[in-house]
Amino acid sequence: MAFDGSTDRAPIFERAAEVPDDPAIVEPSGVWTWSEAAAAVARVADALTTLPLKHGERVAVLGDNDSATLLFYAGALLAGVGTIMVNQHLTASEVVYILDDGDARAVWASAGQMTLAREAARELSEIAVIGPGEATWDRAVAGASTAPPVSERLATTDLGYTSGTTGRPKGVIVPKEPAFTVRERLQLAARHHSVGLGPHLVAGPLYHGGPHAAVGLLLMGTPIVLIGRFGAREALEAIERYGVATSVMVPTHLSRILQLDETERRSYDTSSLRLVVHTGSPCPPAVKRAVIDWFGPIVRETYGGIESGPIASISTDEWLAHPGSTGRAVPPYEIVIVREDGTHCAVGEDGLVYARDLTGEGISYRNDPDKTIASHLAPGLFTLGDYGHLDAESYLYLTSRRDGLVLCGGVNLYPAEAESVLLEHPGVVDAACIGVPDADLGERLVGVVVVSASDVTVENVLAFCGSRLARHKTPRELRIVAEIKRNHMGKVERRHLRAELS
């Protein structure tokens, strides 16, 4: 359903009027019709007006991949209230850091995350906890209006968090493009490549940029299919049952689907699919080719970050002609490859990948001017920390990551964060972590430690690390070694270590 800004209502309300009983959201626990979803979104938007929020202040969101989270995000957008997208798998101390850094004024939590939200909020003053089961919020929603919110109200941008070079997450503005009113936010949503194609499957967590597009798609009148935590069978069953047309996945999702027995996998009808976008990390060529052979020429890859949005993109036909590429630059970007001395690389020569923002804006990190400056070679010319090269037709090929960043299942992990925790263990005298290739996850985080006594075991060191870090940030395996090789500057010889561990 088109939205050009000429009307004052989001298309979700037009759908509610035209096809009130058609499914808008389907999930394992049930179905929301368009009339139910539109009313719920309107109530959330109206209830948010009861909070003592000033323009520019934000509400953090700790939500499961369910309808409650999706509807809250949608209602907040229509209310002009900015959200802070928080990974619900973080520890309480990590959530506290994000709430404090993002200057949150409230935290909304789905029922499954309410305990974590309350634990984090106790560490900070003047942060309200709202969500299902919280009496004040439930009363506000129950008494709220179901009238469509007007789209002329001012909008506050959202905050997403990405890892910093020290492992500390850094806040970035979402969306990157200027949108000062709710109407302009809806106009941006209307430009999404999945609008108008059919039901959309949410494969990844809603706090991630790609899956989070489901919020705008719902408001644009696109049916949303939620399966909770990703499972290969569950995804294929949903595609067949609901005629799913589009989805955003990471290579790990594609790999896990391919790991199903081929007879079982091909028993599912996936002919409804019209576009599958994969992002998060480069897809192993063998996996991507197998997906293309099965799904057909509907696979598109994008390269970028939450702080930049898509920088490059490549279609199926382009990839088959340029296997291994992550695509060519998309507006408003140009891609340049730069040597360590700042000069430009020749065609085919590896260097640091920079994107030139033709608007002149570049990227920025909240409360971290040093990282913002370090990411730029010149105004508007920035890097996300990848190494690669361009071919003669300006297609980008990524080869490695700066600062040891590990992409595990589409999630950014910085070894420095795990290393610092490992070194807190009283029996560990040295530690290092790297990413090693993994057929399922793309990369997995592996650590090595030097210990001070024979009774310090891998098991108790990992348990110590796991008690202080979120599960996905804890090394998936750990080895005890006699020495960790370092250079004359004291830096870990990661290439040597990678050769030993791979």
Number of C-alpha atoms within 10 A of each C-alpha: 17 13 20 13 16 7 11 14 19 28 22 26 24 18 22 20 13 12 14 17 14 16 20 25 24 21 16 12 10 8 16 19 19 26 21 18 24 30 22 23 30 25 24 26 29 24 22 21 16 12 15 11 14 11 12 13 18 25 29 27 28 27 29 22 22 22 23 18 22 22 24 26 29 24 26 25 28 31 25 28 26 23 26 29 24 22 21 22 18 17 17 20 16 18 22 20 16 24 25 15 14 24 15 23 20 24 24 26 27 23 16 13 17 21 13 18 27 18 15 22 22 13 14 14 9 10 20 18 21 23 24 16 13 14 11 12 20 15 12 18 23 12 12 20 17 17 14 20 22 14 22 15 15 19 23 25 27 25 25 24 25 20 16 20 19 12 19 16 20 22 25 23 21 23 19 17 14 12 18 15 19 26 27 19 24 24 19 17 22 24 15 14 12 23 21 15 16 20 28 30 26 26 24 23 19 25 22 19 21 23 19 18 19 29 21 25 27 26 28 26 26 25 24 26 28 24 20 19 14 17 14 18 15 16 22 18 18 22 24 17 12 18 19 26 21 25 26 26 22 24 26 24 21 18 23 17 19 19 11 13 10 10 8 9 18 13 11 15 15 20 13 17 22 18 22 19 21 24 21 25 25 22 22 15 14 12 18 24 18 14 18 17 10 13 17 15 17 16 24 21 27 23 23 18 15 21 23 23 17 18 23 22 22 23 17 18 14 16 22 16 9 17 16 19 25 27 24 23 22 15 12 13 22 17 23 23 25 22 15 9 6 11 10 14 18 16 13 15 14 19 24 24 24 25 24 23 20 13 10 13 14 22 23 22 20 16 13 12 11 10 15 15 15 11 20 19 15 12 13 19 21 25 25 18 16 19 20 21 26 24 14 10 9 16 21 27 22 20 14 16 16 13 14 18 22 25 22 25 20 23 17 19 26 24 25 21 19 26 22 16 18 28 19 14 17 11 19 17 15 20 24 24 26 26 24 19 16 14 14 19 20 22 21 23 26 21 24 24 24 19 23 12 10 7 9 16 14 16 11 13 21 18 11 16 23 18 12 17 20 18 14 17 23 26 23 12 14 20 13 16 12 10 13 18 14 13 9 7 6 8 11 17 13 18 10 12 19 15 9 8 15 10
